[in-house]
Amino acid sequence: MTDLPPNDPEGAQSPEARRISDALRLVRDERDGSNVLSFAKLDGVSVTDGHARISLATSRDDASRIEPLRPQAEQAITRLPGISRATIVLTGARPPGPLPAAAGGGHRPFNLGPAANAPGGPAPSPHGPGREKLLPQVGAIIAVASGKGGVGKSTTAVNLAVGLARQGFRAGLLDADIYGPSLPRMLGSHAKPEVVNGRIIPVEAWGLKTMSIGFLVDENQAMIWRGPMVMGALGQFLGEVDWGPLDVLVIDMPPGTGDAQLTIAQKLNLRGAVIVSTPQDIALLDARRGMAMFEKMGTEVLGVVENMSYFCCPNCNHRTELFGHGGARAEAERAGVPFLGEVPLLADIRASGDEGTPIILAAPESEGARAYTTLAETIGARLRGR
């Protein structure tokens, strides 16, 4: 395997990168003779088992020039020795010019408007006049979020989506965690998405249409991407994936309340958000921040799930509340939102995720599966307007 970290000057000079750059320069626009690298910079290359994955950094305007050339460019790369398949991903490039002053040299924050910073004041709707609606064929979009990582958010998102599909909903699942994609492992699928007529075809698993950056990169590759590149990848998942008609799309949000979360909340007409927390106070503090973010963005919080609520010994059935108990219920009551249930800490939930079969399918009669089924039925009833 050959990996070139993005923005690595030495990597950009490697023989693999030079071969791919030369191939890209031969793919020309018949109208003016320009080539792919006239509008983009080779930002990263990974070649594994003959599959080349190429990241091109470009601007939004130039991406429209590259898109018609992408199929030809991928075909040109597959003609190189040792490469049988190629996938080109377009990522955002930072516009030229000085960066605004920011602590730590960070990139420009999103401008949420004065209402977003006012106590209790939601930000203006992103779907006003002149704003193109993304994902018009999706009936409802639900974010599964947490204020911090490690609380079981992804496991909840996967089992919620599968539970909705089992109720007859046409369901999709988007892994929006670019830095820590877990969807391929949890679904037991390592298929590579196809690109047809410039549109990315979702990977189908367990009755869901799914998409994750994990389908496009090696499982062991670190995503050393700056903010604009992450925004570019999310933009592609939202605007260039052929989701088709869906009743519901569940988005496994990245942890925290940063750029990615704000971008999704701003660009999509979210039906609501499900907040996942564990019972202890430190996790509830972060869950509270997550709820506050959605409230300021004008997104309804559908409720709070308490994960790892208790541990039941498989030998003697003794119940132990390892992380405390009832904190998420109390937090939901404090915030005036529904409490969506308790999910126990079970070895079977962990094992099913590692093995690629969601617990709701692997052991449908288990206590964990019943908790997720109840969650899915509650959300399904909300979607049906009951």
C-alpha positions as CSV (number, residue, x, y, z in Angstrom):
1,M,0.0,0.0,0.0
2,T,1.2,3.5,-0.8
3,D,-0.2,6.4,1.2
4,L,0.5,10.1,0.6
5,P,-0.7,12.4,3.3
6,P,-2.6,15.4,2.1
7,N,-0.6,18.6,1.8
8,D,2.7,16.7,2.2
9,P,5.3,18.3,-0.1
10,E,7.6,15.2,0.0
11,G,4.7,12.9,-0.7
12,A,3.6,15.0,-3.7
13,Q,7.0,14.2,-5.3
14,S,6.8,10.4,-4.9
15,P,6.9,8.3,-8.0
16,E,3.3,7.1,-7.5
17,A,2.1,10.7,-7.3
18,R,4.1,11.7,-10.3
19,R,2.6,8.8,-12.4
20,I,-0.9,9.8,-11.4
21,S,-0.3,13.5,-12.0
22,D,1.0,12.7,-15.5
23,A,-2.1,10.7,-16.2
24,L,-4.4,13.4,-15.0
25,R,-2.7,16.0,-17.2
26,L,-3.5,13.9,-20.2
27,V,-7.2,14.1,-19.6
28,R,-8.2,17.3,-21.4
29,D,-11.4,19.4,-21.9
30,E,-12.1,19.4,-25.6
31,R,-13.4,22.9,-25.4
32,D,-10.3,24.7,-24.3
33,G,-7.6,22.0,-23.9
34,S,-7.3,22.4,-20.1
35,N,-6.7,19.4,-18.0
36,V,-7.8,18.1,-14.6
37,L,-4.9,19.6,-12.8
38,S,-5.6,23.0,-14.3
39,F,-8.4,23.3,-11.7
40,A,-7.2,21.2,-8.8
41,K,-4.2,20.1,-6.8
42,L,-3.3,16.5,-6.1
43,D,-3.9,16.4,-2.4
44,G,-3.5,12.7,-1.5
45,V,-3.0,9.3,-3.0
46,S,-3.6,5.8,-1.5
47,V,-3.1,2.6,-3.6
48,T,-4.2,-0.6,-2.0
49,D,-4.6,-4.0,-3.8
50,G,-4.6,-2.2,-7.1
51,H,-7.3,0.3,-6.1
52,A,-6.1,3.9,-6.3
53,R,-7.9,6.5,-4.2
54,I,-7.1,10.1,-5.2
55,S,-8.0,13.2,-3.4
56,L,-8.1,16.4,-5.5
57,A,-8.4,19.8,-3.7
58,T,-10.4,22.3,-5.6
59,S,-12.8,25.2,-5.3
60,R,-16.6,24.8,-5.6
61,D,-16.6,26.6,-9.0
62,D,-13.7,24.6,-10.4
63,A,-15.3,21.4,-9.2
64,S,-18.0,21.8,-11.9
65,R,-15.2,21.9,-14.5
66,I,-13.6,18.7,-13.2
67,E,-16.8,16.7,-12.7
68,P,-17.4,16.0,-16.4
69,L,-13.7,14.8,-16.7
70,R,-13.8,12.6,-13.6
71,P,-14.9,9.3,-15.4
72,Q,-12.1,9.8,-18.1
73,A,-9.6,10.6,-15.4
74,E,-10.4,7.5,-13.4
75,Q,-10.2,5.4,-16.5
76,A,-6.8,6.9,-17.4
77,I,-5.4,6.0,-14.0
78,T,-6.6,2.4,-14.3
79,R,-4.4,2.1,-17.3
80,L,-1.3,2.6,-15.2
81,P,0.7,-0.5,-14.3
82,G,-0.4,-2.0,-11.0
83,I,-3.7,-0.1,-10.9
84,S,-7.0,-1.8,-11.8
85,R,-9.5,0.6,-10.2
86,A,-9.5,4.3,-9.4
87,T,-11.7,6.5,-7.3
88,I,-11.3,10.3,-7.4
89,V,-12.7,12.4,-4.5
90,L,-13.0,16.2,-4.7
91,T,-12.3,18.0,-1.5
92,G,-12.5,21.7,-0.6
93,A,-9.5,24.0,-1.1
94,R,-9.0,27.0,1.1
95,P,-9.6,30.1,-1.0
96,P,-6.5,32.3,-1.6
97,G,-5.8,35.3,0.5
98,P,-5.0,36.0,4.2
99,L,-6.8,34.2,6.9
100,P,-8.9,36.1,9.3
101,A,-7.3,36.5,12.7
102,A,-8.2,33.6,14.9
103,A,-6.8,32.0,18.0
104,G,-4.4,29.2,17.0
105,G,-4.5,30.1,13.3
106,G,-7.8,28.3,12.8
107,H,-9.9,28.8,9.7
108,R,-12.8,31.2,9.5
109,P,-15.7,30.1,11.7
110,F,-19.2,29.8,10.3
111,N,-21.2,33.0,10.6
112,L,-24.4,31.8,12.3
113,G,-25.8,35.3,12.6
114,P,-26.6,37.3,15.8
115,A,-29.5,35.1,16.6
116,A,-27.3,32.0,17.0
117,N,-25.4,33.7,19.8
118,A,-28.4,35.1,21.6
119,P,-29.7,33.1,24.5
120,G,-32.5,30.9,23.3
121,G,-32.5,32.5,19.8
122,P,-32.4,30.0,16.9
123,A,-30.4,30.8,13.8
124,P,-32.3,31.9,10.7
125,S,-33.5,29.0,8.6
126,P,-31.0,28.0,5.9
127,H,-33.9,27.1,3.6
128,G,-35.1,30.6,2.8
129,P,-35.7,32.1,-0.6
130,G,-32.9,31.4,-3.1
131,R,-31.4,28.5,-1.1
132,E,-31.3,25.2,-3.0
133,K,-32.8,22.4,-0.9
134,L,-30.4,19.5,-0.6
135,L,-31.6,15.9,-0.7
136,P,-35.1,16.7,-2.1
137,Q,-36.0,13.0,-2.5
138,V,-35.5,12.3,1.3
139,G,-38.6,12.7,3.3
140,A,-37.0,13.2,6.7
141,I,-33.5,13.6,8.0
142,I,-32.6,12.6,11.6
143,A,-29.3,13.4,13.2
144,V,-28.0,11.1,15.9
145,A,-25.6,13.1,18.0
146,S,-23.6,13.4,21.2
147,G,-21.5,16.1,22.7
148,K,-18.5,13.7,23.0
149,G,-17.2,10.5,21.6
150,G,-17.3,7.0,23.2
151,V,-20.9,7.0,24.3
152,G,-22.3,4.6,21.7
153,K,-23.7,7.1,19.2
154,S,-22.7,5.1,16.1
155,T,-24.1,1.9,17.5
156,T,-27.4,3.7,18.2
157,A,-27.5,5.3,14.7
158,V,-26.9,1.9,13.0
159,N,-29.6,0.1,15.0
160,L,-32.0,3.0,14.7
161,A,-31.7,3.0,10.9
162,V,-32.0,-0.8,10.7
163,G,-35.0,-0.7,13.1
164,L,-36.7,1.9,10.8
165,A,-36.0,-0.2,7.8
166,R,-37.6,-3.3,9.5
167,Q,-40.8,-1.2,9.9
168,G,-41.0,-0.7,6.2
169,F,-39.3,2.7,5.9
170,R,-37.0,3.2,2.9
171,A,-34.0,4.1,5.0
172,G,-30.5,5.4,4.5
173,L,-27.5,5.9,6.8
174,L,-24.8,8.5,6.4
175,D,-21.6,8.3,8.5
176,A,-20.6,12.0,8.8
177,D,-17.6,11.3,11.1
178,I,-14.8,11.8,8.6
179,Y,-12.0,11.4,11.1
180,G,-13.3,8.2,12.7
181,P,-15.6,6.4,10.3
182,S,-17.0,3.2,11.8
183,L,-19.9,2.4,9.5
184,P,-18.1,-0.2,7.3
185,R,-17.0,-2.3,10.2
186,M,-20.3,-2.1,12.0
187,L,-22.3,-3.1,8.9
188,G,-19.8,-5.8,7.9
189,S,-19.4,-4.3,4.5
190,H,-16.2,-3.2,2.7
191,A,-17.6,-2.7,-0.7
192,K,-16.4,0.3,-2.7
193,P,-19.1,2.7,-4.0
194,E,-19.5,3.0,-7.8
195,V,-19.7,6.3,-9.6
196,V,-22.3,6.4,-12.4
197,N,-22.7,9.5,-14.5
198,G,-20.9,11.5,-11.9
199,R,-23.1,10.3,-9.0
200,I,-21.8,8.2,-6.2
201,I,-24.0,5.1,-5.7
202,P,-24.5,4.2,-2.0
203,V,-23.4,0.8,-0.6
204,E,-26.4,-1.3,0.4
205,A,-26.3,-3.3,3.6
206,W,-29.0,-4.8,5.9
207,G,-31.8,-3.1,3.9
208,L,-30.1,0.4,4.1
209,K,-28.5,2.7,1.6
210,T,-25.3,3.7,3.3
211,M,-22.3,6.0,2.7
212,S,-19.1,6.6,4.7
213,I,-15.6,7.9,4.0
214,G,-14.6,4.5,5.3
215,F,-15.8,2.9,2.1
216,L,-13.3,5.0,0.1
217,V,-10.1,4.8,2.2
218,D,-8.1,2.1,3.8
219,E,-9.3,1.2,7.3
220,N,-5.9,1.9,8.8
221,Q,-5.3,5.2,7.0
222,A,-5.4,8.3,9.2
223,M,-7.6,11.1,7.8
224,I,-5.1,13.9,8.2
225,W,-7.4,16.5,6.7
226,R,-7.9,20.2,7.5
227,G,-11.4,21.7,8.0
228,P,-12.0,22.8,4.4
229,M,-11.3,19.2,3.2
230,V,-13.7,17.7,5.7
231,M,-16.4,20.2,4.6
232,G,-15.7,19.3,0.9
233,A,-16.2,15.6,1.7
234,L,-19.4,16.2,3.6
235,G,-20.6,18.4,0.7
236,Q,-20.1,15.5,-1.7
237,F,-21.9,13.1,0.5
238,L,-24.9,15.5,0.7
239,G,-24.9,16.7,-2.9
240,E,-23.3,14.0,-5.0
241,V,-24.5,10.7,-3.6
242,D,-27.5,9.3,-5.5
243,W,-29.6,8.4,-2.4
244,G,-32.7,8.1,-4.5
245,P,-36.2,8.3,-2.9
246,L,-35.9,7.7,0.9
247,D,-38.4,8.0,3.6
248,V,-35.7,8.7,6.2
249,L,-32.0,9.3,6.3
250,V,-30.2,8.8,9.6
251,I,-27.0,10.8,10.0
252,D,-24.4,9.5,12.4
253,M,-22.9,12.8,13.4
254,P,-19.3,13.4,14.5
255,P,-18.9,14.0,18.2
256,G,-18.8,17.6,19.5
257,T,-20.3,20.8,18.2
258,G,-17.9,22.0,15.6
259,D,-17.9,22.9,11.9
260,A,-19.2,19.6,10.6
261,Q,-22.2,19.6,12.9
262,L,-23.0,23.3,12.1
263,T,-22.6,22.7,8.3
264,I,-25.1,19.8,8.4
265,A,-27.6,21.7,10.6
266,Q,-27.3,24.7,8.3
267,K,-27.5,23.0,5.0
268,L,-30.1,20.3,5.7
269,N,-33.7,20.6,6.8
270,L,-33.4,18.3,9.8
271,R,-36.5,16.6,11.0
272,G,-34.9,16.4,14.4
273,A,-32.0,15.1,16.5
274,V,-31.6,12.2,18.8
275,I,-29.1,12.8,21.6
276,V,-27.1,9.9,23.0
277,S,-25.4,10.0,26.4
278,T,-24.2,7.8,29.2
279,P,-25.5,8.3,32.7
280,Q,-22.5,10.0,34.4
281,D,-22.4,13.7,34.9
282,I,-19.4,14.4,32.6
283,A,-21.2,12.9,29.6
284,L,-24.4,14.7,30.4
285,L,-22.6,18.0,30.4
286,D,-21.5,17.4,26.8
287,A,-25.0,16.1,25.8
288,R,-26.4,19.4,27.2
289,R,-24.1,21.3,24.8
290,G,-25.3,19.2,21.9
291,M,-28.9,19.9,22.7
292,A,-28.1,23.6,23.0
293,M,-26.5,23.6,19.6
294,F,-29.5,22.1,17.9
295,E,-31.9,24.4,19.7
296,K,-29.9,27.4,18.5
297,M,-30.0,26.1,15.0
298,G,-33.8,25.7,15.2
299,T,-33.7,21.9,15.1
300,E,-36.1,19.9,17.3
301,V,-34.5,17.6,19.8
302,L,-36.6,14.4,19.5
303,G,-35.3,13.0,22.7
304,V,-32.4,11.6,24.8
305,V,-31.2,8.0,24.9
306,E,-29.3,6.7,27.9
307,N,-26.7,4.2,26.6
308,M,-24.7,1.9,28.9
309,S,-27.5,2.5,31.4
310,Y,-26.7,-0.6,33.5
311,F,-24.8,-3.9,33.3
312,C,-26.6,-7.2,33.9
313,C,-24.3,-10.1,34.7
314,P,-24.9,-12.9,32.2
315,N,-24.2,-15.6,34.9
316,C,-26.3,-14.4,37.8
317,N,-28.4,-11.6,36.3
318,H,-27.3,-9.2,39.0
319,R,-27.8,-5.6,37.8
320,T,-24.9,-3.2,38.3
321,E,-25.1,0.5,37.5
322,L,-21.5,1.0,36.5
323,F,-21.8,4.6,35.4
324,G,-24.7,5.7,37.6
325,H,-28.2,5.5,36.4
326,G,-31.1,7.9,35.4
327,G,-28.9,10.9,34.6
328,A,-30.1,11.1,30.9
329,R,-33.7,10.8,32.0
330,A,-33.3,13.6,34.5
331,E,-31.5,15.7,31.8
332,A,-34.3,15.1,29.3
333,E,-36.8,16.2,32.0
334,R,-34.8,19.3,32.7
335,A,-34.6,20.2,29.0
336,G,-38.3,19.4,28.4
337,V,-37.6,16.8,25.8
338,P,-38.7,13.1,25.6
339,F,-36.7,10.4,27.2
340,L,-36.3,7.7,24.6
341,G,-35.1,4.8,26.7
342,E,-32.3,2.9,28.4
343,V,-29.8,0.7,26.5
344,P,-27.9,-1.7,28.7
345,L,-24.2,-2.4,28.6
346,L,-24.0,-5.8,27.0
347,A,-21.1,-7.8,25.6
348,D,-23.4,-8.9,22.7
349,I,-23.9,-5.3,21.6
350,R,-20.1,-4.8,21.4
351,A,-19.6,-8.2,19.6
352,S,-22.3,-7.6,17.1
353,G,-20.8,-4.3,16.1
354,D,-17.4,-5.7,15.7
355,E,-18.7,-8.6,13.7
356,G,-20.8,-6.4,11.3
357,T,-24.3,-7.5,12.2
358,P,-26.4,-4.9,14.2
359,I,-27.7,-6.4,17.5
360,I,-31.3,-5.6,16.4
361,L,-30.7,-8.3,13.7
362,A,-28.1,-10.6,15.4
363,A,-30.1,-11.2,18.6
364,P,-33.5,-9.6,18.1
365,E,-34.9,-11.0,21.4
366,S,-32.0,-9.7,23.5
367,E,-32.5,-6.9,26.0
368,G,-30.3,-4.5,23.9
369,A,-32.2,-5.3,20.7
370,R,-35.5,-4.7,22.4
371,A,-34.3,-1.3,23.6
372,Y,-33.2,-0.3,20.1
373,T,-36.5,-1.6,18.6
374,T,-38.5,0.5,21.0
375,L,-36.4,3.6,20.0
376,A,-37.0,2.9,16.3
377,E,-40.7,2.4,16.9
378,T,-40.9,5.7,18.8
379,I,-39.1,7.6,16.1
380,G,-41.1,5.8,13.4
381,A,-44.4,6.9,15.1
382,R,-43.1,10.5,15.0
383,L,-42.3,10.2,11.3
384,R,-45.8,8.9,10.6
385,G,-47.3,11.7,12.6
386,R,-48.7,9.6,15.4
